Amino acid sequence: MRILILGASYGSLLSTKLLMAGHDVTLVCMPAEAELINATGTTVRMTLRGEDEPRLLRSGDFPGTLDAVTPGDADPAAYDLVAMAMQEPQYSAPEIRDLLKRIGEARVPCMSIMNMPPLSYLRRIPVIDGDSLTDCFADASVWDAIEPSLMTLCSPDPQAFRPPEEGLNFLHVGLPTNFKAAAFDDPAHTAILKTLEADIAAVTLDGKDVPVKLRVHDSPFVPFAKWSMLLTGNYRCIEADGIRPIREAVHSDIDASREVYEWVDALVRKLGAGNEDAVPFEKYANAARSLLKPSSAARAIDAGAPAIERVDRLVQTLGRAQGMQSDTVDQTVKVVDARLQENRAKAKT
């Protein structure tokens, strides 16, 4: 199959898994990234289970083919699936907005691996009023181009980042968990995901299993399990006067963390999720012990970003619509609002 992935940083993790399974991938990225990737490929650093030292997974070593293009040169009609791996505010850029329009016109099925679910996907959930959520997005109108039936959501559970000392084509995987995707409305589109799931699962390296699988679920709520993790750890990395590692955000006050986690979990259940869609707090808290860096959202704010993905505000808004409120979530949103406002004010000076 041919897969188009918007975003070459986190997207290179999914692309590597697809290349190893024999599929062809095109990454959509900035000109400098595209030039580098077309010249030397991508490298993902990841530790296999049972090994002490990480492996360097180079795109050129695998059966699938990889290339990279800028947004204006992408032809979505030539692909079987589009994966969206950029930060939500980036979709407001004119060239990306235009690409989304062409993707919608081509009617290619889309799978988001963003933390922030596209508004198109949220409109698939009957109890959610999509029009009430527009203020949570950098520009909600960009998602009008993609019909809800053509959009699914895949929880970006694997933790990965681009080390500042490495090149634009390098990604380090810190927590090699699985991507968890919801099924499409159309069984034919879900069949594409099932094929990719099976092909990725069959890959071995030197006879060893390779972590980070794609898991396809019937429930549309499975990807929402990530919200508890984001509100407990990722956004609470952001403090009024700095940032802190995810591990510290979770474990410095484990009782408060449990309270936030279970509040968000209760919200998702109220939206329609079942017991089988949830991830127990203990499992997340244990995984968070290995997350020694601040979240990508925290690092972006600390670097002066004027906008980030606002899952914190999305969850707060959905909670209010369901008659639910959390002091800790409200405080988190307040801190993030203040830090972003400060960044915007600095950008104007």
C-alpha positions in Angstrom: 0.0 0.0 0.0 0.9 3.7 -0.3 0.6 5.8 2.8 0.9 9.6 2.9 2.0 10.9 6.3 1.7 14.6 7.2 4.6 15.3 9.6 8.1 13.9 9.4 9.1 14.0 13.1 6.7 11.8 15.1 5.4 10.5 11.7 8.7 8.9 11.1 8.0 6.3 13.8 4.8 5.1 12.0 6.6 5.3 8.6 9.4 3.1 9.9 6.9 0.5 11.0 5.2 0.6 7.6 8.5 0.4 5.7 9.5 -2.6 7.7 6.2 -4.2 6.7 6.9 -3.6 3.0 4.6 -0.6 2.4 5.6 2.6 0.6 5.5 5.9 2.5 5.6 9.6 1.6 6.3 12.1 4.4 5.0 15.6 4.0 7.3 18.1 5.6 9.3 21.3 5.3 11.7 21.8 2.4 14.9 21.3 4.4 13.5 18.1 6.0 12.3 16.8 2.6 15.8 17.4 1.0 17.5 15.6 3.9 15.1 12.6 4.0 15.3 12.1 0.2 19.1 12.2 0.4 19.7 10.0 3.5 16.4 8.6 4.7 15.2 8.5 8.3 16.6 6.9 11.5 14.6 5.8 14.5 16.4 4.8 17.7 14.5 2.2 19.7 15.3 -0.5 22.2 13.9 -4.0 21.4 12.5 -6.0 24.3 15.1 -8.1 26.0 18.0 -5.9 24.8 20.0 -3.3 26.7 21.2 -1.2 23.9 19.0 0.6 21.4 18.9 -0.2 17.7 19.1 2.3 14.9 16.3 1.6 12.4 17.3 3.2 9.1 14.6 3.5 6.4 16.9 2.4 3.7 17.3 -1.0 5.3 13.7 -2.0 4.8 11.6 -3.4 1.9 9.2 -0.4 1.7 10.3 2.7 -0.2 10.3 6.2 1.4 10.3 9.7 -0.1 9.4 13.1 1.2 7.6 16.1 -0.4 6.5 19.6 0.6 2.8 20.2 1.1 2.2 21.7 -2.3 3.8 18.7 -4.1 1.7 16.1 -2.3 -1.0 14.3 -4.4 -3.4 12.6 -1.9 -5.4 10.9 -4.6 -2.3 8.6 -5.2 -2.5 7.0 -1.8 -4.5 4.4 0.0 -4.4 6.1 3.4 -3.4 9.5 4.9 -1.9 9.6 8.4 -1.9 13.0 10.2 1.1 13.3 12.5 1.6 17.1 12.8 0.8 19.2 15.8 -2.8 20.5 15.6 -1.9 24.2 15.3 0.2 23.5 12.2 -2.8 22.6 10.1 -3.8 26.2 10.1 -0.9 27.1 7.8 -2.2 28.0 4.3 -0.2 25.3 2.5 -1.5 22.6 5.0 -5.1 23.9 4.8 -4.9 23.6 1.0 -3.6 20.1 1.3 -6.4 19.1 3.7 -8.9 20.4 1.1 -7.3 18.3 -1.6 -7.3 15.3 0.8 -11.1 15.8 1.4 -11.8 16.1 -2.3 -9.9 12.9 -3.0 -12.0 11.1 -0.4 -8.9 9.2 0.9 -9.5 7.7 4.4 -7.5 9.5 7.1 -6.0 8.3 10.4 -4.9 10.9 12.9 -2.1 10.1 15.3 -2.3 13.5 17.0 -3.0 13.9 20.6 -5.7 16.5 19.7 -8.4 14.6 17.9 -9.5 16.3 14.6 -13.0 17.9 14.9 -14.0 15.6 12.0 -13.5 12.6 14.3 -15.3 14.1 17.3 -18.3 14.7 15.1 -18.6 10.9 14.8 -19.5 10.7 18.5 -23.3 11.3 18.8 -23.2 12.8 22.3 -20.5 15.3 21.4 -21.6 18.7 20.0 -18.8 19.6 17.7 -19.9 23.2 17.3 -19.3 23.8 21.0 -15.6 22.8 20.7 -14.4 25.2 18.0 -12.6 27.4 20.6 -10.4 24.4 21.6 -8.7 24.4 18.1 -6.2 26.8 16.6 -8.6 26.9 13.6 -11.5 24.5 13.7 -12.6 25.4 10.2 -9.7 23.5 8.6 -11.4 20.2 9.5 -14.5 21.0 7.5 -12.6 19.7 4.5 -12.6 16.1 5.8 -15.9 14.2 6.2 -16.3 12.6 9.6 -16.9 9.2 8.0 -13.4 9.4 6.4 -11.6 10.2 9.6 -10.4 7.9 12.4 -8.3 8.4 15.4 -5.2 6.5 16.5 -3.9 7.1 20.0 -0.3 8.1 19.8 0.7 6.1 22.9 4.4 5.5 21.9 6.5 8.3 23.4 9.1 9.7 21.0 11.0 12.9 20.4 13.6 14.4 18.1 16.8 14.9 20.1 18.1 18.5 19.7 21.6 17.3 19.0 20.5 15.0 16.1 19.4 15.8 12.6 15.9 16.6 11.3 15.6 13.0 10.1 16.2 11.4 13.5 13.7 10.2 16.2 14.3 8.6 19.6 11.6 6.3 21.0 11.5 6.5 24.8 8.4 4.3 25.4 7.7 1.8 22.7 4.0 1.1 23.3 1.4 0.5 20.6 -0.7 2.7 18.4 -4.4 2.1 19.1 -6.7 2.9 16.2 -10.5 3.1 16.1 -12.3 1.5 13.2 -13.7 3.6 10.3 -17.4 3.8 9.6 -16.7 2.1 6.2 -15.6 -1.6 6.6 -13.5 -1.3 3.5 -11.4 1.5 5.1 -11.1 -0.5 8.3 -9.8 -3.4 6.2 -6.9 -1.2 5.2 -6.0 -0.8 8.9 -6.4 -4.5 9.5 -4.0 -5.3 6.7 -1.4 -2.9 8.1 -2.0 -4.2 11.6 -1.2 -7.8 10.5 1.7 -6.8 8.3 3.4 -4.8 11.1 2.8 -7.6 13.6 4.6 -10.1 11.3 7.8 -8.1 11.2 10.9 -9.4 13.1 14.4 -8.1 13.3 17.1 -10.8 13.6 14.4 -13.2 14.6 13.2 -10.8 17.4 9.8 -9.1 17.9 9.8 -5.4 17.1 7.8 -3.2 19.5 5.3 -0.5 18.5 2.4 -2.3 16.8 -0.8 -1.0 15.3 -3.9 -2.3 17.1 -7.3 -1.8 15.5 -10.4 -1.6 17.8 -14.1 -1.5 17.1 -14.8 1.0 19.8 -14.5 4.7 18.8 -13.5 5.5 22.4 -10.3 3.5 22.7 -8.1 6.4 21.6 -9.7 8.6 24.2 -8.0 6.6 26.9 -4.9 8.8 26.2 -6.8 11.8 27.6 -6.4 10.7 31.1 -2.6 10.3 30.6 -2.3 13.7 28.9 -4.2 15.6 31.7 -2.4 13.7 34.5 1.1 13.9 33.1 1.7 15.9 29.9 -0.1 19.1 30.7 0.8 19.1 34.3 4.5 19.3 33.2 3.6 22.9 32.5 4.0 25.1 35.6 3.6 28.9 36.0 7.4 29.4 36.2 8.8 26.5 34.2 8.4 22.9 33.2 9.1 19.5 34.7 9.4 15.9 33.6 6.3 13.7 33.1 7.6 11.4 35.9 7.7 14.3 38.4 4.3 15.6 37.3 2.7 12.2 38.0 4.7 11.0 41.0 5.3 14.2 43.0 1.7 13.9 44.2 0.3 10.5 43.3 -3.0 11.0 45.0 -3.7 14.2 43.0 -2.6 12.4 39.8 -5.0 9.5 40.5 -7.8 12.0 41.1 -7.3 13.7 37.7 -6.8 10.4 35.9 -10.0 8.9 37.2 -12.0 12.2 36.6 -11.0 12.1 32.9 -11.7 8.4 32.7 -15.2 9.0 34.2 -15.8 11.7 31.6 -14.9 9.4 28.7 -17.2 6.7 30.2 -20.0 9.3 30.3 -19.4 9.9 26.6 -20.0 6.2 25.9 -16.8 4.3 26.6 -16.9 0.9 28.3 -14.6 -0.7 30.8 -12.6 -2.4 28.1 -11.7 1.0 26.6 -9.8 2.2 29.6 -6.2 1.9 30.8 -5.8 1.4 34.6 -4.1 4.2 36.4 -1.5 1.8 37.9 -0.4 0.8 34.5 0.1 4.4 33.4 1.7 5.5 36.6 4.3 2.7 36.3 5.0 3.6 32.7 5.4 7.3 33.7 8.4 6.4 35.9 10.5 6.0 32.7 9.3 9.3 31.2 12.2 11.5 32.3 11.7 14.5 30.1 8.9 17.1 29.9 6.1 16.5 27.4 6.3 17.9 23.9 3.6 20.4 24.8 5.7 21.6 27.8 8.9 21.8 25.8 7.0 23.8 23.1 5.7 26.3 25.6 9.1 26.7 27.2 10.6 27.4 23.8 8.1 30.2 23.3 5.4 28.6 21.1 2.4 30.8 20.8 0.0 27.8 20.3 0.0 24.1 21.2 -2.5 21.3 21.1 -5.2 22.1 23.7 -6.5 18.7 24.8 -6.6 20.2 28.3 -9.2 22.8 27.1 -11.0 20.2 25.1 -11.5 17.9 28.1 -12.5 20.8 30.3 -15.1 21.8 27.7 -16.5 18.3 27.2 -16.6 17.9 31.0 -18.7 21.1 31.4 -21.1 19.9 28.8 -21.6 16.7 30.8 -22.1 18.6 34.1 -18.6 17.6 35.3 -15.9 19.9 36.8 -12.4 19.3 38.2 -10.4 22.0 40.1 -7.1 20.5 39.0 -8.1 20.4 35.3 -9.3 24.0 35.6 -6.0 25.0 37.2 -4.1 23.2 34.5 -6.0 25.1 31.8 -5.5 28.4 33.6 -1.7 27.8 33.8 -1.4 26.8 30.1 -3.5 29.8 29.0 -1.2 32.1 31.0 2.0 30.7 29.6 0.7 30.9 26.0 -0.5 34.5 26.5 2.9 35.3 27.8 4.5 33.8 24.8 2.3 35.7 22.4 3.0 39.0 24.2 6.7 38.3 23.9 6.4 37.5 20.2 4.8 41.0 19.6 7.7 42.9 21.2 
